Amino acid sequence: MDLRRLRRLRSQGTYQTRITTPAKVEARKDGLTEGDLDHAVQHGQVIED
């Protein structure tokens, strides 16, 4: 699934991103919250594909 489609589905409320527990643990180690991760999905850009 490409990022544009994911964002469109999320904005329509038809798709919910699931963040795995290991990803949450690593994010916390880096000082990031689940809200930060959600914001990155909605507004970030892919820097390496």
Secondary structure, DSSP 8 states (H G I E B T S, - for coil): --HHHHHHHHHHTS------HHHHHHHHHTT--HHHHHHHHHH---S--
